[in-house]
Amino acid sequence: MTRYIVRPMQYEDIEAVGEVERECFTTPWPASAYRRELRDNRMGRYIVLVEVADDDPSARSDQQRDASAENAGGVRRAVGHFLRPFGRQGSIATARERIVGFAGMWLMLDEAHVTTIGVKRELRGMGLGELLFSTLLQIAMDLGARRATLEVRVSNYSAQALYRKYGFHEEGIRRRYYSDNNEDALIMWSDVLTSPEFQTRYRAARARLEERLGDLIDIRL
Ligand SMILES: CC(C)(COP(=O)(O)OP(=O)(O)OC[C@H]1O[C@@H](n2cnc3c(N)ncnc32)[C@H](O)[C@@H]1OP(=O)(O)O)[C@@H](O)C(=O)NCCC(=O)NCCS
C-alpha cells in the first residue's frame, strides 16, 4: 500500500519540489527562491508531501507510531489521530520515496500568509492538497496566528473551492497580479482561527478528511 508523509521541507528536497512546481504553475519559483526561504526566512514554514513505497522501513507499525506520538508536542499535540506524527524529524527522500506535493506560508505577526501549495497532477482529487492545506492551518494555529490569507487566480476554481471549504472568503482583488497573463488575484481571508465558527468548520472538515485518507497518512512535523 502506498503511504503519504507530510514533513518539513528540507534543502535536499528543493530539486524534487521544483519538478512538482513546474507541473503546478506557469511561473514556478526557482530553486534559489526556495533556498532563500529555507535558509533566511525565519517567518517561512514549508512542508512537503512524500509518497512512500509500502515496503519502506520507515513505515512503522501503529504501535510504534502511538508510542512515539506520546512524546510529541507543539503542532503534534493539537492534531487528531491521523494527523498524529511519528515523533521524529522526517528523513530525506530516498529512492523509495518521491515528493509529490508541497505547501508554504509566512507567519507575519499574527497573520499566516499562504504563499504556495501544489500537488502532482496525477494525484489530485484524492484529498492530498487538502491535507497539506489543513496541516498548514494547523501549524498556523499552533504558532498563534489569528487569521490566514492568500492570493489565488480568479480562474483557479479548484483551489478557491478548497479554501472556501475552510471558510476562506474573498476580501478584495489585486488587479493584474499575475505577470504571465495579467490575471487578477482574489485576496481571501479566513475567519479568526480561534473563533468557534472556524474551529467547528475546521474540525468537521478534518474529520471527514481523516475518514477519507485513514491510515494512508502520517504527519511528521
Ligand atoms: C489546488 C490543489 C493543491 C488542490 O489539490 P488536490 O489534491 O487536487 O485537492 P483535494 O483532492 O485535496 O480537494 C480538496 C478540495 O478542494 C476542492 N477541489 C479540488 N479539486 C477540485 C476540482 N477539480 N473542482 C472543484 N473543486 C476542487 C474541493 O473543495 C475539494 O474538496 P472535496 O473533495 O470535498 O470536493 C491542486 O489542484 C493543485 O496542485 N493545483 C495546481 C497548483 C495551484 O493551483 N495551487 C493553488 C495556488 S493559489
The ligand as a Tripos MOL2 file, in Angstrom:
@<TRIPOS>MOLECULE
LIG
   48    50     1     0     0
SMALL
NO_CHARGES

@<TRIPOS>ATOM
      1 C1         -5.1950   23.2880   -5.5840 C.3       1 LIG1
      2 C2         -4.6530   21.8810   -5.3930 C.3       1 LIG1
      3 C3         -3.4520   21.9510   -4.4470 C.3       1 LIG1
      4 C4         -5.7480   21.0070   -4.7680 C.3       1 LIG1
      5 O1         -5.1790   19.7430   -4.5030 O.3       1 LIG1
      6 P1         -5.9980   18.3750   -4.6560 P.3       1 LIG1
      7 O2         -5.1980   17.3170   -4.0150 O.co2     1 LIG1
      8 O3         -6.3910   18.1670   -6.0730 O.co2     1 LIG1
      9 O4         -7.3030   18.7330   -3.8330 O.3       1 LIG1
     10 P2         -8.1360   17.7400   -2.9040 P.3       1 LIG1
     11 O5         -8.3600   16.4650   -3.6120 O.co2     1 LIG1
     12 O6         -7.4990   17.6900   -1.5840 O.co2     1 LIG1
     13 O7         -9.5260   18.5080   -2.8010 O.3       1 LIG1
     14 C5         -9.8660   19.2660   -1.6520 C.3       1 LIG1
     15 C6        -10.9670   20.2370   -2.0040 C.3       1 LIG1
     16 O8        -10.5260   21.1360   -3.0000 O.3       1 LIG1
     17 C7        -11.5960   21.4240   -3.9090 C.3       1 LIG1
     18 N1        -11.2580   20.8870   -5.2360 N.ar      1 LIG1
     19 C8        -10.1510   20.1830   -5.5630 C.ar      1 LIG1
     20 N2        -10.1570   19.8990   -6.8790 N.ar      1 LIG1
     21 C9        -11.2940   20.4330   -7.3830 C.ar      1 LIG1
     22 C10       -11.8720   20.5000   -8.6880 C.ar      1 LIG1
     23 N3        -11.2530   19.9390   -9.7410 N.pl3     1 LIG1
     24 N4        -13.0370   21.1490   -8.8360 N.ar      1 LIG1
     25 C11       -13.6490   21.7420   -7.8070 C.ar      1 LIG1
     26 N5        -13.1580   21.6930   -6.5260 N.ar      1 LIG1
     27 C12       -11.9980   21.0670   -6.3270 C.ar      1 LIG1
     28 C13       -12.8140   20.7320   -3.3560 C.3       1 LIG1
     29 O9        -13.4220   21.6040   -2.4310 O.3       1 LIG1
     30 C14       -12.1810   19.5700   -2.6000 C.3       1 LIG1
     31 O10       -12.9940   19.0970   -1.5690 O.3       1 LIG1
     32 P3        -13.9710   17.8260   -1.8440 P.3       1 LIG1
     33 O11       -13.0430   16.6840   -2.1380 O.co2     1 LIG1
     34 O12       -14.7110   17.6750   -0.5640 O.co2     1 LIG1
     35 O13       -14.8200   18.2090   -3.0330 O.co2     1 LIG1
     36 C15        -4.2560   21.2490   -6.7560 C.3       1 LIG1
     37 O14        -5.3330   21.3690   -7.6390 O.3       1 LIG1
     38 C16        -3.0250   21.8590   -7.4140 C.2       1 LIG1
     39 O15        -1.8970   21.4800   -7.1170 O.2       1 LIG1
     40 N6         -3.2520   22.8100   -8.3140 N.am      1 LIG1
     41 C17        -2.1410   23.4710   -9.0450 C.3       1 LIG1
     42 C18        -1.4470   24.4620   -8.1540 C.3       1 LIG1
     43 C19        -2.4000   25.5320   -7.6390 C.2       1 LIG1
     44 O16        -3.2780   25.9950   -8.3530 O.2       1 LIG1
     45 N7         -2.2030   25.9150   -6.3830 N.am      1 LIG1
     46 C20        -3.0140   26.9370   -5.7610 C.3       1 LIG1
     47 C21        -2.3980   28.2730   -5.9440 C.3       1 LIG1
     48 S1         -3.3440   29.5550   -5.1240 S.3       1 LIG1
@<TRIPOS>BOND
     1     1     2 1
     2     2     3 1
     3     2     4 1
     4     2    36 1
     5     4     5 1
     6     5     6 1
     7     6     7 2
     8     6     8 1
     9     6     9 1
    10     9    10 1
    11    10    11 2
    12    10    12 1
    13    10    13 1
    14    13    14 1
    15    14    15 1
    16    15    16 1
    17    15    30 1
    18    16    17 1
    19    17    18 1
    20    17    28 1
    21    18    19 ar
    22    18    27 ar
    23    19    20 ar
    24    20    21 ar
    25    21    22 ar
    26    21    27 ar
    27    22    23 1
    28    22    24 ar
    29    24    25 ar
    30    25    26 ar
    31    26    27 ar
    32    28    29 1
    33    28    30 1
    34    30    31 1
    35    31    32 1
    36    32    33 2
    37    32    34 1
    38    32    35 1
    39    36    37 1
    40    36    38 1
    41    38    39 2
    42    38    40 1
    43    40    41 1
    44    41    42 1
    45    42    43 1
    46    43    44 2
    47    43    45 1
    48    45    46 1
    49    46    47 1
    50    47    48 1
@<TRIPOS>SUBSTRUCTURE
     1 LIG1         1 GROUP 0 **** ****
